[in-house]
Amino acid sequence: MIPAALLVSAPGSGAVWRIVENQEQAATRRITRSAQAQSRLEQLLDASKPPYMPGSEKLHWLLKTPFRYPPLRHGSRFGSAMQPGILYASRQLATAMTESAVYLWLFRAAPTRLGPLERICDGRTALHFNVAHPRMGDLTSSPARDYRQRICDPASYAFSQTLGAALREAGVGAFWFYSARAAAGVNCAVTDPAAIDGSAQPRQEHWRLQLDADTCWWGRPGRPSFEVHYSSVADASGKIPHPAL
């Protein structure tokens, strides 16, 4: 049973950050002989993918993609594997960087021999955009924050996925919640594409990252660099907890 205090909503808005892999080049261009052939291949690939969620068609393509695919086998924080996708973003850029670093460390932990993954040097694009919805929830406000530990359990989605289903049923289109990885961070989950202005283009910033066993460094010309330390997201056993592990 989900407490009624967690389903409260009201008109709300805010600016958020979402970090994605760099998209400067189409990977399919490497296997085609011309721009025309590459374009045709992209069309065929796109036609084979799941349809976009209704209402997301006019969004910038980097923002509508999360609404196209359901979560992975274990689902996501607020969505089961049987539900439509959710767009996740962060109120603070540092929180988005921390969340991204966690998944790189989890990816890095999979192979038995690291090889080139010993030190990852790559680029990412940070998208900055606004969300607004007439029924927006806030799981960081009182008394909802009393349930923070259950909602943001880094090792379990059991309570949060049940809550996510209840929020959808209540018509909540977006909501704020505490990050499970960044102690002072706040994230945003968008379940209704209408919470994002389809006529607006997200501001994009390109960042470089370097990640090893201990630290993930983020840097960009003209902006202060930022570091995430593995120890800040690991548990007492020295591992990063995750519901899929």
N, C-alpha and C positions, 0 to 999 in steps of 0.2 A: 504494500500500500504506500503510495507516494504522498507525503504530507502536502496539504493544500498550499502551505507557505512557499513551496518550491515551484508552484505553477502560476504564481502571480505575474502579470505582465502589464505594461503600459507603453504609450508612445515613447520611443527612445532612439538615440542615434550616437554615432561615434566614429572616429577614424581608426583604422586597423592596418596592420602589416601582415603580408603573407610572403613567404620565401619559396621560390621555385627554382628548378634547374635552369641554367641559361638556355635561351632559345634562339640564339643568333643564326644558326644554320639548320637546315632540314637534313636529318640523317639520311633520308632516302636519296638525296642528290648523289651520294657516293656510288649508288648502284644503277643510275640511269644515265643515258647518253645525251640528254638534252633537257632544257627547262620544260619543254612541252611534255616530254615523257615523265619527268619528275612530277609535274602538276597532275597528270593523269593517274599516276601511282598513288599520290596523296588522296585523290578523290576516291579511288577504289578502297584504300585503307579506311578512309573515313566512313564509307558506306557500310563497312563490315563491323563497325563499332556500335555499341548500344546507343539508342536515341537519347537526345538531351532531355532533361526534365522540362516539362512545360513551364514556360515563363522565363527560362534561362537563355532562350535563343538570341536575344539582343545584347547579352553581356559580352564584354571583352573575352576573347577565347581563353585566356589564361584564368579567368574567373568562372567561366561556365563549365570548364572541364570537371571540377569536383562533383558537379551535379549530374554528370553523365554516368559515372561508375559507382556501383555499390561498394561498400567497404570490403576489405579482404576477408579471409576465412574467419577470423576472430572478430570482425567488425571494427568499429572505431569507438572512441570514448562515449559518444552518445547515439551511435547507430549500430544496429545489428547487421549481419551479413545479408539479411533479407529486406532491408530498407533502402530507400534511395540515398545517394551520397550526400555528404554534408561538407560545406566549405568551412574550414577552420582557419582562423587568423589570430593575431595577437594585438593587444592594445599598445604594447611597447615593442620597438624593434629589437631590443635586447632579449625579450622573451621569445620572439620568433626565431632569433639566432640560436638561443638555447635549445628550443624544441628541435630545430634542424640538426644541431650538433648531436643530440641524443640519438636520432635515427641513423646518423652516420656511424656512431660508435656501435650501435646494435648491428648494423650491416657489416662493420669491420670485425665484429666478434664471431661471425658465422664460419669463415674458412679456417681450416686447421693450420695452414701456412699463409701468412699475410702477403708475402711478396711485395708487389707495388702498393698494397694497402697499408704498409708499414707507416707511410706518411702520405696523406691524401692532400693534393694541391688542386683546387678546382675553383669554379666561379658559380655564383648564384645571383639571381635577380630578386630584389626585394620590391614588392608591389605595395603601394600605399593608396588606400581608397576608403570611402565612407560607407557605412551601413546605417540603415534607418528602417524602422518598421513600427506600425501602429500597435503591435503586440510584441514588445521586446521584454525579455526576462532578464533578471539580474541575480545570479546565484552567489554574488559576492556581497550582497546587502543583508542586513539583519531582517528576519531570523534565518534566512537561507544559509548564511555562513556557518551556522552551527552544524551543518551537514557536510562541511568542506572535506573532512577526512574520507568520508564514504564516497563523495562525488569524484574526488581527485585521487583516489587510491592508485598509485603508479603500477600496482601489480594486479589490479582487477577492474573489469568493466561491469561487474554484476549489477551494482546499484545504478551506475550512471547510464547504462543502456536502457534499463527499465524507466529511469527518469526521462531519458531522451524520447522514448516512445510516448510517454504521458504528455510531454511538452508539445510534441507534434499534434497529438489528439486535441490538446487544448488550443491549438491554433497559434502557438508562439512561433514566430518566424525567425527569430534570432535571439541569442542570449549570451550574457557574459558569465564566465566561470573562472575560478582560479586555475592557474597552470599546475600540473602535477610535477613539473620539472624545475621551474624557476620560482623560488620561494615567494618573491614579491610580484610575480607576473600575473597578468590577467589575459585570458583568451576569449575569443568570441566564436560561437558556433552559429552558422547560418543554415537553416533548413528550408527557407523560402527564398527563391531567387529574387523575388520582388523587393527584398531588403537591400539590394544593390542596384544603384541607378544604371540602367542599361545605356544611357546616353553619355555617361562619363567615362573617361579613360583613366585607368590607374596610373599614378606616377611611378616611374621605374628607376631603381638605383641598382647599379651593378657592383657587386662586392666580390672580393677574392677571399678564399678561406684556406687555411692550412690546419690539418688535423692529424695528431698522433695519439699515442696511448694516454697522454696526460692532459693535453690542451687543444682546444679548437680556437684558432685566431681568425678574426674577421677584419679586413682592412679595405679601405676605399680612399682614393685621393680626395683631400678636402674634408674628410670626416674623421673623427677620433676612432681609433681601432678598438676592438672589443674582444675579450677572451672569455671562453667558457672552460672551466676546469672539470675534468672527469670526476674528481672527488666530490664535486658539488651536486652531482646527479646520481652517484652510485650509492648503494645501501651499505650496511655494515659488513657484508660479505665481499665488498669490492666489485659487485656487479650492478648493472642497471636493471632494475625490475621492469617487467613489461608483461601485460596479460597474455601475449602470444607465446611467451617462453615457458 
